[in-house]
Amino acid sequence: MKVAIPVREEKLCIHFGHCDQFVLVEVNTEDKSIIGEEIIDAPPHEPGLLPRWLNEKNVAIIIAGGMGSRAQQLFQDKNIEVIVGAPVETPQNLVKSLLDKTLVSGANTCDH
């Protein structure tokens, strides 16, 4: 399974659509381990592009600080689960928390 985290300066970027890069973390859900990761530059910001692009990269879950409701719906349409309100942390810590079921999500930091 792949988890995508939008990052800026190697930590979660609080506003999903304004990240510099994405870290795609490959996890083994059986033993709850990280088996690989890839850092890729974010494509140019264009409405509707990211759901298609991340779906093509076989992403199953996105961990975000904030994301607009329309974007969340577009990801849902691609069968990608979205977790919003995540803390500003490293992708590795966020994924470990997700796998351990200790990831605490707060308020969606996006207001649109």
N, C-alpha and C positions, 0 to 999 in steps of 0.2 A: 504494500500500500504506500502511496506517496502523499506526503503532507507538504503544502506550500505555505511559506511564511514570507510576507513582504518585508524587506529590510532596508534600513538606511544606517550606515556606519555600524554594520554587523549586529544590529539589534532590531527587534520588531519596529517597523515604521507605523506610527499610530494612525496615519491616514492611508488606507489601502491604495488608493489611486495615485498617491504621490511618492511611492517607493522608488528607490534607485535600482534595486535588484530583488530577485526572489531566491530563497533557498528552498530547494526541493529535497525533502528528506525521505529516503526510502526506509520503511520500517518493516520488521517481521512482527506481525501481530501475535503469532503463537508464543514466542519467547520474549516479546515486548522489548526488542532491541533495535537500535539504529544500525542499518546495514550499508548505508551509503548516503552521500549528499552531493548536490550539484548546485552551484551558484550561477545564476543566469541574469543577464541584464534585462530589466523590464522593457517591454516594447513601448513605443510611443503611446501616450494616453489617447485612447479613441473609444467612444461609447460602444459597448458590446464586444470589444476585442478580447479582453482578458478571460472571460468565461470560455470562449472558443479556444484560445491559446493554451490555457491551463488544462482544459479537457483533452486537447491533443497530446499533452505531456502526461496523461493518465493520472492526474491529481484527483484524489478522493476527498481530501479535507483541506480547508484553508483555515489557518489561525490568523485572525486579524484584530487590530485594535478597534478600528471603526470602518464601517462600510454602509453605503446608502442602501435603502430598502429595495430599490430597483435592481442594483447590482446583485444583492443577495438572491433575488428572485431569478435572475439570469443564471446564477451558479446552480441554484436548485433545479432549474430546467435541464441542466447538464449533469444532474445527479452528483453534484459536488456539495458536500456538507460544509457549512460556514459556521465558524465559532467566532463571535465578536466579543469585544471587551477584554481581550487578553492583555496582560501587563507587558511593559517594555522589557524584554528579556532576550537572551540569545535564542536562536532557533533550536539549538540542541536542548536547552533547558525547557523550552515550551513543549517540544515533542516528548521529552521524558515525562513531563507532567501529564501530558495527554495520555500516554501509554500507562502511567501509574494511576490514572483517574483522579489526579490531584490538581488538574488545571482549573484555576479559578477564573471565571470570566466575569467581568463587571458590566458597566453600562457601555453601550455602543457609543464610541466617541465621534461618530459621524451624525450630522443633523440633517442629512438629505437622503 
